[in-house]
């Protein structure tokens, strides 16, 4: 709403800042003018420091992202004289964006996300791409998945460099490759449906092409090679060809080959550490305290950073123990925490803050210098990633200080993004309902369970029926309707306001149908029929809002899976109306759907919790959906 005039003097700067200023000045509403306030920018190692006075301001900074943060802080400080100094804890910190669960950001919106990252002072951003990058020799790799071309990745890398953000490519070189391995070209390099065939020369021909393609697109010499969660390693085609072999030796063999491919093109690899822990643990669990690494591992392990990922523990001791175990691997340690964007339809901020408060402190105490905030998109990327913005502010404040109080977070979030922290925290309430413990430690997702379960015989009806969800979501819808969104969050908040309204309606209708049928209340059932028509209209509006926020940020590829889900929900409205009307008109003596026993739903996702957690296919039907 205003423009600040400044006069800039660059001294002791190691780089040209013309491109940097061309991108950030419009964002900050800053304009250079001979009549403006004198501003000196001095680049040197160390802290971010602002010395402001009535005649001149001097900003000391180490790198561009720190300068972007400093200018933002300076712009919003109205004291006539002050000195502000912040000391960054980590050399590298930033988000890891999941571009492999159907949602692939447009180039324009990914640039916007990169800019917001730099504005907070975060200097790295990792792009997680299983098959969403181009390999010219393999045209089916990423086919119709929204993959980036080499030209687009080079453009993104250049843009990021200009504003002080290092883009790190994160690919997969062993597992998590279900999508590309389904194509015919992968027949000879497939061990299991999602794991590459170790030892097969065609596998390394493919990986060499992948790594060379990525190398041509990025300035950095760092490459994340994945290798996590290869649970069935050596148990498919590899078992047929080579017999049963120790998984440590299979991992070591493959890692040596991939590390050499990286070295050949000037990449320094990092990898997820969990498979070494799982193989060495009696239970096979990543976080098993009794893990024991065989001595031969250390002789066969090439130089590779170990990325310790942990989004789960609410206690400081667990992180300290895991950092100690990682030091036994005698490799540099990178930490990856999480902003829970993968829980379902909305971010789980309670668990995000409860876990990262301890994790980031432990990372500082263990002198870890590289930290990432993962933004996964499990089960179709239902949560818009811009909903994680408050979480990224949390990481930013952990980087530049130790005050992670809600008061400080609220102040800085308003300053950097003109947004209200409590508005974003409303999103946490989609899954922080009655029956869910504080901070949602088990990652329960009642909003997703309620949206996708059947109107007549919902799998989670018994779990949800006594939680007063109708009133909970009615109140939430009213509060969301009052949010004043920004240009970055307008379509997101429109989606969430409509989602809360739909959930409130569905909670009412499902309870009313069940109780009216059991009590033989035909007038109650007729009322439910009328309300179902209103609900279907609201559901259609929700679909349109979800479509709008998706296409606002992402490429079209992948939204067909969201179409499929809403189409199913809308058609079930029609079938439910048809069945209820037939019963009320006397065409049916009973509704068999409503005569079945209502059993509490317990799944492997549920643990010991009372509400539950599941993916779409496990919520929508007890029957078989495709090959799931």
Backbone torsions as a table, in degrees:
resi	resn	phi	psi	omega
1	UNK	NA	-7.0	-178.4
2	UNK	-144.4	165.7	176.2
3	UNK	-124.2	131.8	175.5
4	UNK	-101.7	130.7	178.8
5	UNK	-92.3	139.8	177.2
6	UNK	-144.5	155.7	172.7
7	UNK	-117.8	123.2	-172.5
8	UNK	-103.7	140.9	175.0
9	UNK	-129.9	116.5	-177.6
10	UNK	-96.5	122.1	175.3
11	UNK	-133.7	145.4	179.0
12	UNK	55.2	34.1	177.7
13	UNK	-95.8	133.4	-177.1
14	UNK	-88.3	-1.4	-174.0
15	UNK	-148.3	155.6	176.6
16	UNK	-75.8	130.1	-175.5
17	UNK	-107.1	14.1	-177.7
18	UNK	-61.2	-50.1	179.6
19	UNK	-64.4	-39.7	178.4
20	UNK	-55.5	-51.0	-178.1
21	UNK	-69.7	-31.3	179.1
22	UNK	-63.3	-27.9	179.7
23	UNK	-89.3	-37.8	-171.5
24	UNK	-91.2	-24.6	-178.2
25	UNK	-61.5	-43.9	176.5
26	UNK	-62.1	-36.7	179.5
27	UNK	-63.4	-37.0	-177.2
28	UNK	-95.2	-0.7	-176.4
29	UNK	55.2	44.9	177.6
30	UNK	-105.9	142.5	178.2
31	UNK	-137.2	131.1	-179.8
32	UNK	-78.8	136.3	-178.7
33	UNK	-156.9	143.6	176.5
34	UNK	-60.1	-24.0	-179.5
35	UNK	-87.9	-0.2	-174.5
36	UNK	-80.4	177.3	179.6
37	UNK	-68.4	128.3	179.1
38	UNK	-61.8	131.5	-175.0
39	UNK	-136.3	117.9	176.9
40	UNK	-104.6	134.6	-179.6
41	UNK	-118.0	114.2	-174.5
42	UNK	-117.4	115.4	179.6
43	UNK	-89.4	128.0	176.5
44	UNK	-162.7	157.1	-179.8
45	UNK	-64.1	148.8	173.8
46	UNK	119.3	-144.8	-170.0
47	UNK	-75.7	165.5	168.4
48	UNK	-92.2	123.5	-174.0
49	UNK	-140.0	131.5	178.6
50	UNK	-118.6	121.6	175.3
51	UNK	-114.5	103.7	-172.3
52	UNK	-111.4	133.2	174.9
53	UNK	-140.6	175.3	-176.9
54	UNK	-67.8	-23.1	-176.4
55	UNK	-102.2	-22.7	-174.6
56	UNK	-163.8	151.2	172.5
57	UNK	-124.3	133.1	176.1
58	UNK	-116.5	127.4	176.7
59	UNK	-115.6	121.9	175.0
60	UNK	-99.9	134.3	-176.4
61	UNK	-149.9	156.8	-179.9
62	UNK	-96.0	-36.8	-175.7
63	UNK	-150.9	169.9	-171.4
64	UNK	-59.8	-43.6	-178.6
65	UNK	-61.7	-37.0	176.8
66	UNK	-66.4	-38.4	177.8
67	UNK	-64.3	-41.5	178.4
68	UNK	-59.5	-45.5	177.5
69	UNK	-62.5	-43.7	-178.1
70	UNK	-62.2	-43.4	179.1
71	UNK	-64.0	-36.5	177.7
72	UNK	-65.6	-43.9	177.9
73	UNK	-63.2	-44.0	-179.2
74	UNK	-63.0	-40.5	-176.6
75	UNK	-62.2	-32.7	-174.1
76	UNK	-102.0	7.3	177.4
77	UNK	-100.3	125.7	-174.0
78	UNK	-109.4	11.3	176.2
79	UNK	-72.4	142.7	-177.7
80	UNK	-69.5	-31.7	180.0
81	UNK	-140.4	129.6	176.2
82	UNK	-165.6	160.5	169.7
83	UNK	-125.4	125.5	179.4
84	UNK	-123.1	129.4	-179.3
85	UNK	-135.8	134.1	177.1
86	UNK	-128.3	141.2	-177.8
87	UNK	-114.3	109.9	178.8
88	UNK	-65.5	136.4	-178.5
89	UNK	-85.7	-32.5	-172.2
90	UNK	-116.1	146.6	176.1
91	UNK	-73.4	-34.7	-177.9
92	UNK	-136.7	129.0	179.6
93	UNK	-156.2	141.4	178.2
94	UNK	169.6	-177.7	-178.5
95	UNK	-82.1	156.0	165.7
96	UNK	-113.9	115.1	-175.1
97	UNK	-95.2	125.7	177.8
98	UNK	-80.3	113.2	178.7
99	UNK	-112.3	26.4	-172.7
100	UNK	-125.3	4.8	-178.5
101	UNK	-111.8	39.0	177.4
102	UNK	94.3	-36.1	-179.2
103	UNK	-90.0	115.4	175.9
104	UNK	-117.7	116.1	-177.4
105	UNK	-59.6	145.3	170.3
106	UNK	-64.7	157.5	179.1
107	UNK	-58.5	-43.1	-178.5
108	UNK	-61.7	-45.4	-177.0
109	UNK	-76.3	-28.3	173.7
110	UNK	-68.0	-37.0	173.5
111	UNK	-61.1	-39.7	177.2
112	UNK	-62.1	-42.5	179.7
113	UNK	-65.3	-38.9	177.2
114	UNK	-62.8	-42.3	179.4
115	UNK	-62.8	-43.7	179.0
116	UNK	-63.8	-33.9	176.6
117	UNK	-62.9	-49.8	-179.8
118	UNK	-64.1	-37.3	-177.8
119	UNK	-58.4	-35.4	178.9
120	UNK	-81.5	-6.2	-179.3
121	UNK	95.0	5.2	177.1
122	UNK	-80.0	130.7	-166.8
123	UNK	-110.8	0.0	177.1
124	UNK	-130.6	152.5	174.1
125	UNK	-147.9	124.6	-177.0
126	UNK	-101.1	134.0	178.4
127	UNK	-104.2	109.8	-179.7
128	UNK	-87.5	111.1	-173.2
129	UNK	-131.2	99.8	176.7
130	UNK	-71.4	-49.9	178.0
131	UNK	-144.8	30.8	-177.1
132	UNK	-110.6	35.1	170.8
133	UNK	-135.6	159.7	-173.8
134	UNK	-86.0	131.9	166.6
135	UNK	-119.8	103.6	-172.4
136	UNK	-53.7	-35.6	-177.5
137	UNK	-73.3	-12.4	-176.0
138	UNK	-129.0	81.2	-173.8
139	UNK	-63.1	-23.1	179.2
140	UNK	-81.6	-12.6	178.6
141	UNK	-68.9	111.7	-177.9
142	UNK	79.7	13.3	-178.7
143	UNK	-59.5	124.7	179.2
144	UNK	58.7	29.6	178.6
145	UNK	-111.6	4.3	-179.4
146	UNK	82.5	21.1	-176.3
147	UNK	-59.1	152.1	174.1
148	UNK	-84.9	140.1	172.3
149	UNK	-77.7	165.7	175.7
150	UNK	-60.3	-38.0	179.2
151	UNK	-62.9	-43.0	-179.5
152	UNK	-66.7	-40.9	178.9
153	UNK	-65.8	-38.0	176.6
154	UNK	-64.0	-39.8	178.0
155	UNK	-63.5	-43.9	178.8
156	UNK	-64.3	-42.0	180.0
157	UNK	-63.4	-43.5	-180.0
158	UNK	-64.1	-42.9	178.8
159	UNK	-61.8	-46.7	-179.3
160	UNK	-60.5	-44.7	179.0
161	UNK	-58.9	-38.4	-176.2
162	UNK	-65.4	-25.1	179.9
163	UNK	-114.3	18.7	168.6
164	UNK	87.6	20.2	178.8
165	UNK	-115.3	127.9	175.6
166	UNK	-90.0	119.0	176.6
167	UNK	-84.0	129.0	179.0
168	UNK	-113.6	119.7	174.9
169	UNK	-74.7	136.3	176.6
170	UNK	-124.6	112.2	-178.2
171	UNK	-120.1	-177.2	176.0
172	UNK	-119.8	132.5	-178.7
173	UNK	-122.9	14.1	176.4
174	UNK	-146.3	-64.2	-175.6
175	UNK	-119.0	-169.6	-177.4
176	UNK	56.5	38.8	-177.2
177	UNK	-122.2	32.6	-179.1
178	UNK	-56.5	-44.0	-176.5
179	UNK	-63.7	-53.2	-179.8
180	UNK	-70.3	-29.5	-176.5
181	UNK	-76.2	-5.3	178.2
182	UNK	-79.1	-15.6	-176.8
183	UNK	-81.1	158.5	-177.7
184	UNK	-61.2	-32.0	-177.7
185	UNK	-61.6	-20.5	-173.9
186	UNK	-93.9	6.7	-174.3
187	UNK	-53.6	-42.6	-174.0
188	UNK	-90.2	-2.9	-178.5
189	UNK	-117.0	14.4	-176.3
190	UNK	-102.4	120.2	171.8
191	UNK	-84.0	-63.9	171.0
192	UNK	-119.4	-175.2	-175.0
193	UNK	-61.9	-20.6	-178.5
194	UNK	-128.2	6.0	-174.9
195	UNK	-123.5	137.0	177.8
196	UNK	-72.2	155.0	-179.0
197	UNK	-85.1	105.1	-179.6
198	UNK	-66.8	140.0	176.8
199	UNK	89.3	-12.8	179.6
200	UNK	-85.5	125.8	-175.3
201	UNK	-61.0	-34.7	177.3
202	UNK	-60.9	-31.8	177.2
203	UNK	-59.7	-43.0	-176.0
204	UNK	-80.2	-24.2	170.1
205	UNK	-63.9	-44.2	177.5
206	UNK	-63.2	-48.4	-177.3
207	UNK	-65.5	-35.5	176.8
208	UNK	-62.3	-42.1	178.1
209	UNK	-64.3	-40.8	179.6
210	UNK	-63.7	-47.4	-176.7
211	UNK	-68.9	-37.4	177.3
212	UNK	-66.8	-36.8	177.2
213	UNK	-63.3	-46.6	178.9
214	UNK	-63.8	-41.2	-179.4
215	UNK	-58.3	-35.6	-177.6
216	UNK	-72.3	-12.3	-172.2
217	UNK	-105.8	-19.2	-170.0
218	UNK	-121.5	144.4	177.8
219	UNK	-77.2	-36.5	-176.1
220	UNK	-60.8	156.1	173.0
221	UNK	-101.0	11.6	179.4
222	UNK	-101.3	139.4	175.7
223	UNK	-139.3	126.9	173.9
224	UNK	-88.1	119.5	-174.6
225	UNK	-100.1	7.6	173.4
226	UNK	72.8	-117.6	178.8
227	UNK	72.2	23.8	178.6
228	UNK	-94.7	159.9	169.9
229	UNK	50.2	38.5	175.1
230	UNK	-86.6	65.7	-169.4
231	UNK	-63.8	-33.7	-177.0
232	UNK	-101.1	23.2	-179.2
233	UNK	-54.3	128.1	177.2
234	UNK	76.8	10.8	-175.1
235	UNK	-112.1	6.8	178.2
236	UNK	-111.7	-119.4	179.8
237	UNK	-61.8	-32.9	178.7
238	UNK	-58.9	-40.7	179.6
239	UNK	-62.8	-40.0	179.2
240	UNK	-65.0	-39.7	-175.8
241	UNK	-79.9	-37.1	-169.5
242	UNK	-121.4	-5.0	-175.8
243	UNK	78.0	-178.4	-177.9
244	UNK	-75.5	120.6	179.6
245	UNK	-126.6	154.7	178.0
246	UNK	-61.1	130.8	-175.6
247	UNK	-68.6	-28.2	174.9
248	UNK	-58.7	-45.3	-178.1
249	UNK	-67.8	-36.6	177.6
250	UNK	-64.3	-46.0	178.8
251	UNK	-60.8	-46.2	-177.5
252	UNK	-62.6	-43.1	178.6
253	UNK	-59.3	-47.9	-177.3
254	UNK	-67.9	-42.7	-178.7
255	UNK	-62.2	-38.8	177.5
256	UNK	-59.9	-42.7	-178.8
257	UNK	-67.2	-45.0	-178.4
258	UNK	-67.5	-40.1	178.5
259	UNK	-61.2	-37.3	178.2
260	UNK	-67.2	-39.6	176.5
261	UNK	-61.7	-38.9	177.5
262	UNK	-65.5	-46.1	-179.7
263	UNK	-60.1	-37.0	-177.6
264	UNK	-62.2	-26.9	-178.8
265	UNK	-112.2	9.2	175.2
266	UNK	86.0	21.2	176.1
267	UNK	-95.2	142.8	170.9
268	UNK	-106.0	111.7	-171.3
269	UNK	-81.6	154.2	165.7
270	UNK	-130.4	157.2	-179.0
271	UNK	-147.9	155.1	171.7
272	UNK	-63.9	141.4	-172.3
273	UNK	-92.7	-6.4	-164.6
274	UNK	-64.0	-33.1	-175.2
275	UNK	-65.2	-35.3	176.4
276	UNK	-64.1	-36.9	178.7
277	UNK	-71.6	-42.6	-177.7
278	UNK	-64.6	-41.8	-178.9
279	UNK	-67.6	-33.4	-177.9
280	UNK	-90.6	0.6	-176.8
281	UNK	-99.1	138.6	177.9
282	UNK	-57.7	-34.4	-178.5
283	UNK	-92.4	-11.6	-174.4
284	UNK	79.7	5.8	-178.4
285	UNK	-89.6	140.2	-179.4
286	UNK	-56.3	-40.0	-171.7
287	UNK	-100.3	18.1	178.3
288	UNK	-62.7	120.9	-178.4
289	UNK	-67.5	-14.8	-177.3
290	UNK	-96.8	19.3	179.1
291	UNK	-60.2	143.0	179.4
292	UNK	-140.0	121.1	-178.7
293	UNK	-89.9	132.8	177.0
294	UNK	-67.7	147.3	-176.0
295	UNK	-63.0	-31.1	-178.7
296	UNK	-67.0	-19.7	178.8
297	UNK	-58.8	-40.5	-173.0
298	UNK	-73.8	-22.9	176.6
299	UNK	-82.0	-26.2	-177.5
300	UNK	-96.2	-8.1	-172.5
301	UNK	-83.9	118.3	177.1
302	UNK	-74.2	173.5	178.2
303	UNK	-68.6	110.6	-179.3
304	UNK	-154.6	132.3	177.0
305	UNK	-67.2	141.3	178.1
306	UNK	-101.6	118.1	-179.1
307	UNK	-95.9	107.5	177.7
308	UNK	-85.4	115.2	179.2
309	UNK	-108.0	136.2	-177.1
310	UNK	-159.0	116.0	-178.6
311	UNK	-119.4	13.3	-161.1
312	UNK	-119.3	-33.3	-167.4
313	UNK	-85.4	136.4	-177.9
314	UNK	-101.7	12.5	-178.2
315	UNK	-129.9	147.0	-176.3
316	UNK	-65.6	-37.9	-173.9
317	UNK	-62.0	-36.1	-178.6
318	UNK	-62.2	-41.7	179.2
319	UNK	-68.8	-41.1	178.7
320	UNK	-60.3	-42.9	180.0
321	UNK	-63.5	-42.6	-178.6
322	UNK	-69.1	-36.4	175.8
323	UNK	-64.2	-39.6	177.8
324	UNK	-62.2	-43.1	178.7
325	UNK	-64.8	-37.3	179.3
326	UNK	-66.3	-32.8	178.7
327	UNK	-63.3	-24.6	178.0
328	UNK	-65.3	-23.6	178.9
329	UNK	-76.0	-12.6	174.5
330	UNK	57.8	37.8	175.7
331	UNK	-128.7	156.6	175.8
332	UNK	-57.2	142.2	-176.0
333	UNK	-106.9	130.9	171.2
334	UNK	-115.1	141.5	178.2
335	UNK	-111.5	137.5	175.5
336	UNK	-124.9	110.5	173.0
337	UNK	-95.5	-166.2	-176.5
338	UNK	-145.3	141.3	164.6
339	UNK	-102.5	115.3	-165.1
340	UNK	-70.8	77.5	175.9
341	UNK	-91.1	-2.4	-173.5
342	UNK	-105.6	8.1	-175.5
343	UNK	-71.5	-26.4	-177.0
344	UNK	164.7	-119.0	-174.7
345	UNK	-91.8	-16.5	-175.9
346	UNK	-144.2	156.5	-179.1
347	UNK	-69.5	147.0	176.3
348	UNK	-99.4	87.8	-176.8
349	UNK	-74.8	-30.7	179.7
350	UNK	-58.3	-50.9	-179.8
351	UNK	-69.9	-37.5	179.4
352	UNK	-56.7	-49.7	-177.6
353	UNK	-71.8	-38.4	-178.3
354	UNK	-64.4	-36.1	-179.8
355	UNK	-81.4	-45.4	-173.4
356	UNK	-73.4	-23.8	175.2
357	UNK	-56.5	-46.1	179.8
358	UNK	-77.5	-39.8	-175.5
359	UNK	-64.3	-46.1	-176.7
360	UNK	-69.4	-35.0	176.0
361	UNK	-65.4	-42.8	178.2
362	UNK	-64.5	-37.3	177.4
363	UNK	-62.2	-41.1	176.9
364	UNK	-63.5	-44.5	-178.0
365	UNK	-65.7	-25.9	179.5
366	UNK	-98.2	11.9	176.1
367	UNK	56.0	36.3	172.7
368	UNK	-74.8	133.8	-173.3
369	UNK	-109.5	-1.7	-177.9
370	UNK	-134.8	121.5	-172.3
371	UNK	-137.5	137.2	178.3
372	UNK	-128.1	149.6	175.0
373	UNK	-108.8	104.2	-177.0
374	UNK	-75.2	140.0	176.8
375	UNK	-122.9	76.1	-177.6
376	UNK	-72.9	159.6	-179.0
377	UNK	-128.5	41.4	-175.6
378	UNK	-50.2	146.1	173.3
379	UNK	61.9	42.1	169.6
380	UNK	100.6	7.3	175.7
381	UNK	55.5	52.9	-178.6
382	UNK	-72.5	-28.7	-178.3
383	UNK	-88.3	122.1	175.0
384	UNK	-61.6	132.6	-173.9
385	UNK	-68.8	-19.6	176.2
386	UNK	-65.0	-18.3	176.7
387	UNK	-67.0	-12.9	179.7
388	UNK	-88.6	3.4	-172.2
389	UNK	-58.7	-40.0	179.0
390	UNK	-64.7	-36.3	177.2
391	UNK	-64.7	-37.6	177.4
392	UNK	-67.8	-33.6	174.5
393	UNK	-63.6	-36.5	177.3
394	UNK	-60.9	-46.2	177.4
395	UNK	-63.1	-37.8	179.6
396	UNK	-63.3	-43.4	-180.0
397	UNK	-70.0	-30.1	173.8
398	UNK	-68.1	-31.8	178.4
399	UNK	-69.3	-43.0	-171.6
400	UNK	-102.5	7.6	178.2
401	UNK	-176.3	-166.3	179.5
402	UNK	-125.6	3.1	-178.8
403	UNK	-88.4	97.9	179.3
404	UNK	-105.8	24.9	178.1
405	UNK	-68.5	154.9	177.8
406	UNK	-61.9	-34.2	179.8
407	UNK	-61.5	-47.5	179.5
408	UNK	-69.0	-40.4	179.2
409	UNK	-61.7	-41.5	178.9
410	UNK	-62.2	-44.5	-179.8
411	UNK	-61.9	-48.4	-176.4
412	UNK	-70.9	-34.3	180.0
413	UNK	-65.8	-38.6	175.8
414	UNK	-65.3	-40.6	-176.8
415	UNK	-67.4	-45.6	-173.9
416	UNK	-84.1	-30.5	-172.0
417	UNK	-128.7	3.2	-178.8
418	UNK	52.5	36.5	-179.2
419	UNK	-124.7	156.3	-178.7
420	UNK	-96.1	123.8	-178.3
421	UNK	-58.2	-41.5	-178.3
422	UNK	-63.9	-26.5	175.0
423	UNK	-65.0	-42.5	178.0
424	UNK	-69.3	-34.5	179.6
425	UNK	-69.4	-18.4	172.4
426	UNK	-59.3	-32.0	-178.0
427	UNK	-65.1	-27.6	178.0
428	UNK	-64.2	-25.8	-175.7
429	UNK	-76.0	-10.0	174.9
430	UNK	-60.1	-34.6	-179.6
431	UNK	-116.5	-2.9	175.2
432	UNK	-96.2	74.1	-176.6
433	UNK	-106.3	179.4	169.9
434	UNK	-56.7	141.7	-179.6
435	UNK	90.4	-12.3	179.0
436	UNK	-105.1	124.1	-179.7
437	UNK	-59.6	157.8	-179.4
438	UNK	-55.8	137.3	-178.9
439	UNK	66.1	12.0	171.2
440	UNK	45.2	59.6	-173.3
441	UNK	-62.6	-25.2	-177.9
442	UNK	-96.3	4.5	178.6
443	UNK	64.7	38.6	-179.8
444	UNK	-70.8	148.8	-177.0
445	UNK	-133.9	68.3	-178.6
446	UNK	-59.5	-30.0	179.4
447	UNK	-64.0	-40.6	178.7
448	UNK	-71.2	-39.5	178.2
449	UNK	-61.1	-44.2	-177.9
450	UNK	-69.3	-42.2	-177.5
451	UNK	-63.5	-43.4	-170.5
452	UNK	-94.7	-15.9	-178.1
453	UNK	-72.2	158.3	-174.3
454	UNK	-68.2	147.8	178.9
455	UNK	-68.5	-32.1	-175.4
456	UNK	-99.1	-39.1	-179.1
457	UNK	-137.8	62.2	-179.6
458	UNK	-61.3	131.1	180.0
459	UNK	-60.5	-30.6	-176.6
460	UNK	-105.5	15.9	-177.6
461	UNK	-58.3	-43.9	-178.3
462	UNK	-66.0	-35.0	179.3
463	UNK	-68.4	-33.6	-169.2
464	UNK	-102.4	-14.4	-164.9
465	UNK	-65.1	-28.6	-175.7
466	UNK	-105.2	23.2	-174.9
467	UNK	-100.7	5.5	-179.9
468	UNK	54.2	44.4	-175.4
469	UNK	-69.9	-30.9	-179.5
470	UNK	-59.8	-51.1	-179.8
471	UNK	-67.2	-35.7	179.4
472	UNK	-60.4	-48.4	-176.9
473	UNK	-78.1	-26.3	173.4
474	UNK	-62.0	-46.0	179.3
475	UNK	-64.6	-40.3	-179.9
476	UNK	-65.2	-40.7	178.7
477	UNK	-60.8	-41.0	179.2
478	UNK	-64.3	-41.2	179.7
479	UNK	-69.2	-38.8	178.5
480	UNK	-66.8	-31.7	178.9
481	UNK	-64.8	-22.1	-177.9
482	UNK	-91.6	-3.2	-177.9
483	UNK	-69.3	136.0	174.0
484	UNK	-98.5	101.7	-173.5
485	UNK	-82.9	161.0	175.2
486	UNK	-99.8	179.6	178.7
487	UNK	-64.1	-27.6	179.4
488	UNK	-78.5	-24.8	-170.8
489	UNK	-118.0	3.3	-173.8
490	UNK	-60.7	-52.1	-178.0
491	UNK	-70.3	-29.7	178.4
492	UNK	-64.9	-49.5	-178.2
493	UNK	-68.8	-30.9	175.3
494	UNK	-62.4	-41.2	177.2
495	UNK	-62.3	-46.0	-175.6
496	UNK	-71.1	-33.5	176.6
497	UNK	-64.2	-41.9	179.3
498	UNK	-69.2	-35.9	178.0
499	UNK	-61.4	-44.8	179.3
500	UNK	-61.7	-40.2	179.3
501	UNK	-64.7	-43.2	179.0
502	UNK	-63.8	-42.9	-179.9
503	UNK	-63.9	-38.8	177.7
504	UNK	-62.6	-43.9	179.7
505	UNK	-64.9	-43.3	-176.5
506	UNK	-67.2	-38.7	178.3
507	UNK	-59.9	-41.2	178.1
508	UNK	-64.1	-48.9	-173.0
509	UNK	-66.1	-46.3	-177.1
510	UNK	-63.5	-40.3	178.1
511	UNK	-66.9	-38.7	-178.6
512	UNK	-67.6	-42.5	179.5
513	UNK	-60.0	-47.2	-177.0
514	UNK	-64.7	-48.3	-176.7
515	UNK	-69.4	-38.3	-179.0
516	UNK	-66.4	-41.0	179.8
517	UNK	-66.0	-44.9	-178.5
518	UNK	-64.8	-34.0	-179.8
519	UNK	-92.6	6.1	179.2
520	UNK	57.5	36.8	179.9
521	UNK	-91.3	90.9	-175.9
522	UNK	-68.8	-32.4	177.9
523	UNK	-67.7	-35.1	176.0
524	UNK	-65.2	-37.0	177.5
525	UNK	-68.5	-38.1	177.5
526	UNK	-63.5	-38.6	177.2
527	UNK	-63.9	-38.9	178.3
528	UNK	-63.3	-37.2	177.0
529	UNK	-61.1	-44.1	178.3
530	UNK	-63.3	-41.6	-178.0
531	UNK	-71.0	-28.4	178.2
532	UNK	-63.7	-35.7	178.3
533	UNK	-65.7	-39.9	177.3
534	UNK	-66.2	-42.8	179.3
535	UNK	-61.1	-42.5	-179.8
536	UNK	-62.0	-38.3	177.4
537	UNK	-64.8	-40.8	178.0
538	UNK	-66.4	-37.0	178.2
539	UNK	-65.4	-39.2	176.0
540	UNK	-61.6	-41.3	178.3
541	UNK	-65.6	-36.7	176.8
542	UNK	-63.8	-44.1	177.2
543	UNK	-56.6	-44.8	-178.7
544	UNK	-66.5	-36.4	177.1
545	UNK	-67.8	-39.8	178.0
546	UNK	-65.7	-41.8	177.6
547	UNK	-61.0	-39.6	-178.1
548	UNK	-65.6	-46.0	-178.6
549	UNK	-68.9	-35.0	177.2
550	UNK	-61.4	-52.7	-175.6
551	UNK	-73.4	-17.3	173.7
552	UNK	-67.3	-34.9	-174.2
553	UNK	-111.2	-28.4	-167.4
554	UNK	-120.2	162.8	170.2
555	UNK	-69.5	161.4	-175.4
556	UNK	-68.9	-27.9	-175.4
557	UNK	-62.8	131.0	-179.1
558	UNK	104.9	-24.7	-179.3
559	UNK	-69.9	-16.4	178.6
560	UNK	-60.5	-27.6	177.3
561	UNK	-71.1	-32.6	175.6
562	UNK	-73.0	-40.2	173.3
563	UNK	-53.3	-45.1	-178.1
564	UNK	-58.9	-41.6	-177.3
565	UNK	-70.5	-46.3	179.1
566	UNK	-67.6	-37.1	176.9
567	UNK	-59.9	-40.6	177.9
568	UNK	-63.7	-43.3	-179.5
569	UNK	-63.7	-42.4	-179.0
570	UNK	-67.1	-39.6	178.4
571	UNK	-68.1	-33.7	176.9
572	UNK	-67.5	-28.8	172.5
573	UNK	-61.0	-45.8	-179.6
574	UNK	-63.4	-44.5	-179.9
575	UNK	-64.5	-40.5	178.7
576	UNK	-63.3	-44.5	177.3
577	UNK	-60.8	-42.4	-179.7
578	UNK	-62.4	-43.9	-179.2
579	UNK	-69.5	-44.3	179.9
580	UNK	-64.3	-41.7	-180.0
581	UNK	-63.9	-41.8	178.1
582	UNK	-61.1	-39.4	178.7
583	UNK	-67.9	-44.3	-178.6
584	UNK	-68.0	-29.4	178.9
585	UNK	-84.1	0.7	178.0
586	UNK	83.4	7.4	178.5
587	UNK	-74.2	-22.7	178.8
588	UNK	-125.0	139.7	176.5
589	UNK	-82.3	-33.7	179.9
590	UNK	-139.2	160.5	169.8
591	UNK	-108.1	100.7	-174.2
592	UNK	-57.6	-30.6	-179.5
593	UNK	-59.1	-31.6	-174.7
594	UNK	-98.8	8.2	177.9
595	UNK	-101.7	-4.1	-178.0
596	UNK	-76.7	149.1	177.4
597	UNK	-64.5	143.5	177.8
598	UNK	-96.0	110.4	-175.9
599	UNK	-109.7	143.7	174.8
600	UNK	-64.2	139.7	-177.6
601	UNK	-91.5	121.8	176.9
602	UNK	-127.4	125.1	-179.8
603	UNK	-131.7	172.5	176.1
604	UNK	-58.5	-24.4	178.2
605	UNK	-75.5	-21.1	-169.5
606	UNK	-76.8	-33.4	-175.3
607	UNK	61.7	-134.0	-179.7
608	UNK	-101.2	16.2	-174.7
609	UNK	-83.2	164.0	-175.6
610	UNK	-98.6	-19.2	-176.2
611	UNK	-97.6	-62.5	174.8
612	UNK	121.7	170.2	-179.2
613	UNK	-153.7	139.1	177.9
614	UNK	-163.5	170.6	174.2
615	UNK	-93.2	169.9	-174.6
616	UNK	-52.4	-51.5	-173.0
617	UNK	-64.4	-26.2	179.1
618	UNK	-86.5	-6.9	178.2
619	UNK	-101.8	-41.7	-170.3
620	UNK	-68.9	-38.3	-174.1
621	UNK	-154.3	147.8	170.8
622	UNK	-83.7	-7.9	179.9
623	UNK	-85.8	-176.0	-178.0
624	UNK	-88.3	127.6	177.5
625	UNK	-112.0	109.4	-176.9
626	UNK	53.9	-130.8	-176.9
627	UNK	-100.8	14.5	179.2
628	UNK	-70.6	NA	NA
